[in-house]
Amino acid sequence: MRRTKITDVLKSDAIGSEIVVKGWVRTRRGNKQVNFIALNDGSTIHNLQVVADVEVFGEELLRRVTTGASIAVRGELAPSQGTGQNVELLARTLEVIGDCDVNEYPLQPKKHSLEFLREIAHLRFRTNTFSAIARVRHAMIFAVHSFFSSKGFVNIHTPIITASDAEGAGEMFQVTTLDLENIPRNEEGKIDFKEDFFGKATNLTVSGQLEGELAAMGLADIYTFGPTFRAENSNTSRHLAEFWMIEPEMAFYDLNDNMDLAEEFLKYLIQYALDNCSDDLQFLSSRLEEEEKNKKADERSMELIEKLKFVLNNEFIRLTYSEAIEILKESKPNKKGQFKYQIEGYGADLQSEHERYLVEKHFKKPVILTDYPKEIKAFYMKLNDDNKTVRAMDVLFPQIGEIIGGSQREENYDKLVARMQEMHIPVEEMWWYLDTRKFGAVPHSGFGLGFERLLLFVTGMGNIRDVIPFPRTPKNAEF
C-alpha cells in the first residue's frame, strides 16, 4: 500500500479507512496497555498520533520506537480521543525502518538553542522550527517564479563564475586551477593568470545584474534567481558568504515603474505566504513570542502575522533621500544621541537603525527611499539632472530595514563611461556591458532582493544562518 503523507491524513475525514504512514518518531508515551506515538514525516508542522496496543506489538518492538527512529505504520483512521487533532491512527502493523540510539541522538524532546542546532545542521530539519522554515522557503521559491511567470518574464541563469565585480566592492572569492604550491609568474613577478583555466582572473559572482541587463536588452523583462557570494569577513546575524538573489531587469522601465513592480512583488510574496503557510507561520509566531517573553514590551518584535499584514495593508511611502535625512536629523533619537550612528546631514550612509525609525516610528508604513547621492551608490545607476544624485531606490521594511535595493540604470554611453572612470571601474574589460549602450539603448531598471533577507522577515527569525539550510560564514563550511 502506498504511503499517505501526514498532512493529507490530518485533513482527511475518511474515518475507518486503512492507510499507511511513514515518518520519524517525535515522542512515545503510554502504559502497559497502550502506547501513543507522535509521528512526523516533514509534510506538516503537526504530528499524527499513532495508537499502538502493547499486547499486539509487544514491549520488545515498542522499545525500539524511540525518539528519532523511523517507522512504517498501517492502520485504521479513527476519530481522535484527545485534543489537538481530529483523527488518529489505530495501528494494525508497525515496522521499525531505522533504529535510533537514544544515547547518541542529539535531538531529544526538549528545547534546543539555535546555536546548538547550527552545529548539527544535518539533523535540524527534523525540528519543528527548521521544518517550518524549510516549507516556507520552498513556498517563497515557488511564489517568486509564479509571480514573474504570470507577468511574462523570462528566467535567465547568469554565470556563477565571472571576471567582473558588479558592485565594485572587491570582496570576491577567487576561482582558480593554478597550482598554489607553484604559482606561475609573469615578467613583472605578478601571478600569470594567462596560465589559469579561463586565461584571466575569475571570481564567484556577487550579482547576476550586469548579465541580466544584457538579456533585458533583447528579451525586455527577465529575472535571475541564483546563488551569489561575498568574501566579506563578517560574522554578524545579517551576513552570509553564500546566499541567493532575485534580480529582475526590465527594459523601458523608469524608476517609478521599478518601484511599482517592487511593491507589487513583495505584497504578492507575503500574501502567498499567508495563504499557503498558515500553520507554519502560526507556529513561528508562537516561537518568537516565547523567545521574547522576557523582553520589555518596547523591545519585543511585532507579532509575526500582524507584521506581514502591516506590509499588505499599507501603501508604501515614497520620499527622497534628502527628505529622509531632514526627518532623521530633526528626530528625537538623533537629537538625544540615541542613534548609534548620528545623522549630521546630507551624505550620510543610512544604517538599519535609521531605516527602521522611518518605517516603524515616523511613517508607520513601509518606505521607499529614492535619489541618493551618487557618491554612495554604484556606477551603473542613472544620474539625475542635478548631476549629484542617482535614480536609486531602497525598499525599507519594519524590523529589518532595507529589503530591496534597485535603480534605473544609466543608458547613456558617455555618462556611464564617465562614471566608470570616476569610480575606477576598468572600462576596457567591460566592453560587452558598454556595447548595450551603443546598439539600441533604452531606459531600463531593475532591483535585487536577497532571498534570505526576505525569509528573515517572513519567518521572524533573528539570524540569517537559520533561514538557509547550510550556512556559509567565515571559518565555517561544514556540511
C-alpha positions in Angstrom: 0.0 0.0 0.0 1.3 3.5 -0.9 2.3 5.9 1.9 -0.1 8.7 2.7 1.5 12.0 3.8 0.6 13.0 7.3 -0.5 16.5 6.1 -3.2 14.7 4.0 -4.1 12.3 6.8 -4.8 15.2 9.1 -7.1 16.8 6.6 -8.9 13.5 5.9 -12.4 12.7 7.0 -12.3 9.1 5.7 -12.9 7.6 9.2 -12.5 3.8 9.1 -10.2 3.7 6.0 -7.0 1.8 6.1 -3.8 3.8 5.3 0.0 3.5 5.6 2.1 6.3 7.1 5.9 6.5 7.4 8.0 9.0 9.3 10.2 9.8 12.3 9.1 9.4 15.9 9.0 12.6 17.9 7.9 11.0 21.2 6.4 7.8 22.6 4.4 7.7 25.8 1.9 5.3 27.4 1.4 2.5 29.8 1.4 -1.3 29.8 -1.7 -1.5 27.7 -1.3 1.2 25.1 1.4 3.4 23.6 0.9 6.8 21.9 3.4 7.6 19.2 3.8 11.2 17.8 4.9 10.7 14.2 6.1 13.4 11.8 7.1 13.0 8.1 8.1 16.6 7.4 5.0 17.4 5.3 3.4 19.5 8.1 4.2 21.1 11.4 1.7 18.8 13.0 2.3 15.2 14.3 0.0 12.3 13.7 -0.9 10.4 16.9 -0.5 6.6 16.4 -2.1 4.4 18.9 -0.3 1.0 19.4 -1.7 -1.8 21.5 1.2 -3.2 23.7 -0.3 -6.7 23.7 -0.4 -6.7 19.9 3.1 -5.5 19.2 4.9 -6.5 22.3 7.2 -4.4 24.6 10.4 -5.5 22.8 9.3 -4.0 19.4 7.9 -0.8 21.1 11.1 -0.3 23.0 12.7 0.3 19.6 10.2 3.0 18.8 12.4 5.8 20.3 12.6 9.5 19.5 14.4 9.8 16.1 13.6 6.2 14.9 11.9 5.9 11.6 8.8 3.6 11.4 6.1 2.5 9.0 2.6 2.0 10.3 -0.5 0.5 8.7 -3.7 1.1 10.5 -7.3 2.4 10.6 -8.1 6.1 10.7 -10.3 6.9 13.7 -11.7 10.0 15.4 -9.1 11.4 17.9 -9.9 10.8 21.6 -7.7 13.7 22.6 -7.4 17.3 21.7 -5.3 19.0 19.1 -6.3 17.0 16.0 -9.4 15.4 14.6 -8.0 12.0 13.7 -5.6 9.4 14.9 -4.3 6.1 13.6 -5.1 2.8 15.2 -2.0 0.7 14.4 -2.6 -2.7 12.8 1.1 -3.3 11.7 4.2 -1.5 12.8 7.7 -1.8 11.3 10.8 -0.1 12.6 12.6 1.0 9.4 15.6 2.6 11.1 16.6 2.3 14.7 17.9 5.4 16.6 20.3 5.2 19.5 18.8 7.5 22.1 22.0 7.7 24.0 23.7 9.3 20.9 20.8 11.1 19.2 21.2 14.8 19.9 17.6 15.9 19.3 15.9 14.8 22.4 12.3 16.1 23.1 13.3 19.3 24.8 14.1 22.8 23.8 17.5 23.3 22.0 19.2 26.6 21.3 19.5 27.8 17.8 23.3 28.0 18.3 23.4 24.3 19.1 21.2 23.4 16.2 23.6 25.2 13.8 26.3 22.8 15.0 24.1 19.8 13.9 22.6 21.4 10.7 22.5 17.9 9.2 19.7 17.0 11.7 17.9 20.3 12.3 15.4 19.6 9.5 13.7 17.2 12.0 12.9 20.0 14.4 9.6 21.9 14.2 11.4 25.3 13.7 13.6 24.2 10.8 11.0 22.0 9.1 8.7 25.1 9.2 11.4 27.3 7.8 12.2 24.8 5.0 8.5 24.6 3.9 8.1 28.4 4.0 11.4 28.7 2.0 10.0 26.3 -0.6 6.7 28.2 -0.8 8.6 31.5 -1.4 10.7 30.0 -4.1 7.6 28.8 -5.9 5.9 32.2 -5.4 8.9 34.1 -6.9 8.7 32.0 -10.1 4.9 32.2 -10.2 4.9 36.0 -9.9 7.3 36.6 -12.7 6.0 33.9 -14.9 2.5 35.4 -14.7 3.9 38.7 -15.9 5.7 37.1 -18.9 9.2 37.5 -17.5 11.9 35.1 -18.8 14.1 33.4 -16.2 17.8 33.7 -17.0 20.6 31.7 -15.5 23.5 34.1 -15.2 27.2 33.0 -14.6 28.4 31.8 -11.2 32.0 32.3 -12.4 32.7 35.8 -13.6 35.6 38.1 -14.4 33.6 41.2 -13.4 32.7 42.8 -10.0 29.2 44.1 -10.4 29.3 46.1 -7.2 32.9 47.3 -7.3 33.3 46.0 -3.8 36.3 43.8 -4.4 35.2 41.3 -1.7 35.0 38.3 -4.0 36.1 34.6 -3.8 38.7 33.8 -6.4 38.3 30.8 -8.7 41.5 29.2 -10.0 43.0 25.9 -11.1 46.6 27.2 -10.7 48.9 25.1 -8.5 49.0 27.0 -5.3 52.3 25.3 -4.5 53.9 26.5 -7.7 52.1 29.7 -8.9 53.2 30.9 -12.4 54.6 34.4 -12.5 54.9 36.9 -15.4 57.9 39.1 -16.2 56.8 41.6 -13.6 56.6 38.9 -10.9 52.8 39.0 -10.8 50.5 36.0 -11.0 50.3 34.9 -14.6 46.5 34.3 -15.0 47.0 33.5 -18.6 48.1 30.1 -17.3 44.8 29.7 -15.4 41.8 27.8 -16.7 39.9 30.8 -18.1 43.1 32.7 -19.1 42.2 35.5 -16.8 41.4 36.2 -13.1 38.0 34.9 -12.2 35.7 35.0 -9.2 32.4 33.7 -7.8 29.7 36.2 -8.7 28.4 38.9 -6.3 25.4 39.6 -8.6 23.8 38.5 -11.8 22.7 42.0 -12.6 25.1 43.0 -15.3 24.4 39.9 -17.3 20.7 40.3 -16.6 20.8 43.7 -18.2 22.3 42.2 -21.3 19.3 39.8 -21.5 16.8 42.5 -20.9 18.2 44.4 -23.9 16.7 41.6 -26.1 14.0 40.0 -24.0 12.7 43.1 -22.3 11.6 41.5 -19.0 13.9 39.0 -17.3 14.7 37.8 -13.8 17.5 35.9 -12.3 17.3 33.7 -9.1 20.6 32.2 -8.2 23.4 31.9 -5.7 25.7 34.8 -5.1 28.9 35.1 -3.0 30.6 37.7 -0.8 34.0 37.2 0.8 33.2 39.8 3.4 34.8 38.7 6.7 31.7 39.5 8.8 30.3 37.3 11.5 27.0 39.2 12.1 23.5 37.9 12.2 22.8 39.6 8.8 25.7 38.3 6.7 26.3 35.1 4.7 29.2 34.3 2.4 26.8 32.3 0.1 23.2 33.5 -0.4 20.5 33.6 -3.1 19.4 36.7 -5.0 16.4 37.6 -7.1 17.2 40.2 -9.6 14.7 41.3 -12.3 15.7 43.7 -15.1 13.2 45.4 -17.2 13.6 47.3 -20.5 11.5 50.5 -20.9 11.0 50.9 -17.1 11.8 54.1 -15.3 12.3 54.5 -11.6 8.6 54.8 -10.9 7.8 51.6 -12.9 10.6 49.9 -10.9 9.1 51.0 -7.5 5.6 49.9 -8.6 6.9 46.4 -9.5 8.9 46.0 -6.3 5.9 46.9 -4.1 3.6 44.6 -6.1 6.2 41.8 -5.9 6.7 42.0 -2.1 3.0 42.1 -1.4 2.4 39.1 -3.7 5.1 37.1 -1.8 3.7 38.0 1.6 0.1 37.2 0.6 1.2 33.9 -0.8 2.9 33.0 2.5 -0.2 33.9 4.5 -2.4 31.9 2.1 -0.2 28.8 1.9 1.9 28.6 5.0 -0.6 29.5 7.8 0.2 26.6 10.1 4.0 27.1 9.9 3.6 30.9 10.3 1.4 30.4 13.3 4.0 28.1 14.9 6.8 30.5 14.1 4.8 33.4 15.6 4.3 31.4 18.8 8.0 30.5 18.8 9.0 34.2 18.5 6.6 35.2 21.3 8.0 32.6 23.6 11.6 33.6 22.8 10.9 37.3 23.6 8.6 36.9 26.6 11.2 38.2 29.0 12.0 41.3 26.9 10.5 44.7 27.8 7.3 45.5 25.8 9.1 48.1 23.7 11.9 45.7 22.8 9.7 42.9 21.5 9.1 42.3 17.8 5.8 43.0 16.2 3.7 39.8 16.2 4.6 37.9 13.0 1.2 37.7 11.3 0.4 41.2 12.2 3.8 42.3 10.8 3.1 40.6 7.5 -0.4 42.2 7.3 1.2 45.5 8.1 3.0 45.4 4.8 0.0 44.2 2.9 -2.4 46.8 4.3 -0.3 49.8 3.7 0.7 51.8 0.6 4.5 52.2 0.6 5.6 55.8 1.4 7.9 57.2 -1.2 10.3 60.0 -0.5 13.8 61.2 -1.5 17.0 60.5 0.5 17.3 64.3 1.1 13.8 64.4 2.7 14.7 61.4 4.8 17.9 63.0 6.0 16.0 66.0 7.2 13.5 63.9 9.1 16.2 61.9 10.7 18.3 64.9 11.5 15.4 66.5 13.4 14.2 63.3 15.0 14.2 62.9 18.8 16.6 59.8 18.8 19.1 61.8 16.8 18.9 65.0 18.9 19.2 62.9 22.1 22.1 60.9 20.8 20.2 57.6 20.8 21.3 56.6 17.3 24.5 54.6 17.3 25.3 56.5 14.0 24.4 60.2 14.3 22.9 61.9 11.3 24.8 65.2 10.8 23.5 66.0 7.4 23.4 65.2 3.7 25.8 62.5 2.5 25.3 60.2 5.5 25.1 56.5 4.6 21.9 55.3 6.3 22.1 52.4 8.7 19.5 49.9 9.7 18.5 51.9 12.8 17.7 54.9 10.6 15.7 52.9 8.1 13.7 51.3 10.9 13.0 54.6 12.5 11.5 55.9 9.3 9.3 52.8 8.9 8.4 51.9 12.5 8.3 55.3 14.2 7.9 58.2 11.8 5.7 56.9 8.9 4.5 53.6 10.4 4.4 52.3 6.9 6.9 50.6 4.6 9.1 53.2 2.9 10.8 53.5 -0.5 13.7 56.0 -0.5 14.9 57.4 -3.8 17.5 59.7 -5.3 20.6 59.0 -3.2 23.9 60.9 -3.5 25.9 59.4 -6.4 29.0 59.0 -4.1 27.4 56.3 -2.0 25.8 54.3 -4.9 27.0 52.0 -7.7 28.4 53.2 -11.0 25.6 51.8 -13.1 22.8 53.9 -11.6 21.4 56.7 -13.7 22.4 60.2 -12.9 19.7 62.8 -12.2 19.7 66.1 -14.0 21.3 67.7 -10.9 24.4 65.6 -11.6 24.6 65.0 -7.8 22.1 62.2 -7.2 21.2 58.9 -8.9 17.8 57.3 -9.6 18.3 54.7 -6.9 15.6 53.2 -4.7 15.7 51.2 -1.4 12.6 49.5 0.0 12.5 49.6 3.8 10.6 47.2 6.0 9.8 47.0 9.7 12.4 45.3 11.9 14.7 44.6 9.1 15.4 47.8 7.3 16.4 47.6 3.6 14.9 44.5 1.9 15.2 45.6 -1.8 17.8 47.8 -3.5 17.5 48.9 -7.1 17.7 51.7 -9.5 17.1 53.0 -13.0 20.2 52.0 -14.9 22.3 54.6 -16.8 21.7 54.0 -20.5 23.7 57.0 -21.8 27.1 55.7 -23.1 29.1 58.8 -22.4 27.7 59.3 -18.9 28.3 55.6 -18.0 31.9 55.7 -19.2 32.5 58.9 -17.2 31.0 57.3 -14.0 33.1 54.1 -14.5 36.3 56.2 -14.9 35.3 58.2 -11.8 34.9 55.1 -9.8 37.9 53.3 -11.2 35.9 50.6 -13.0 38.0 49.0 -15.8 36.3 50.4 -18.9 38.2 48.2 -21.4 37.2 45.0 -19.6 33.5 46.0 -19.5 33.3 46.5 -23.3 30.4 44.0 -23.5 28.4 45.9 -21.0 29.0 49.2 -22.7 28.0 47.8 -26.1 24.4 47.6 -24.9 24.5 51.4 -24.6 25.8 51.7 -28.2 23.3 49.5 -30.0 19.7 50.5 -29.5 20.0 51.6 -25.9 16.7 52.1 -24.0 15.8 53.3 -20.5 15.8 50.2 -18.2 15.6 49.4 -14.5 16.0 46.6 -12.0 16.3 45.6 -8.4 17.8 43.0 -6.1 16.0 41.1 -3.3 18.2 39.0 -1.1 16.1 35.8 -0.7 17.4 35.0 2.8 16.6 38.6 4.0 13.0 38.1 2.7 12.9 34.8 4.7 14.1 36.6 7.8 11.2 38.9 7.5 8.6 36.3 6.7 9.6 33.8 9.3 10.5 36.2 12.1 13.9 34.5 12.7 16.6 36.8 14.0 19.7 35.2 12.4 20.2 34.8 8.7 22.1 31.5 9.3 18.8 30.0 10.4 16.9 30.6 7.1 19.3 28.8 4.8 19.8 25.0 5.1 23.6 25.0 5.3 25.1 28.5 6.1 28.5 29.5 4.8 30.2 32.0 7.0 33.8 32.9 7.9 35.6 29.8 9.1 32.5 27.7 8.6 31.9 25.5 5.5 30.6 22.4 7.4 28.1 20.0 6.0 
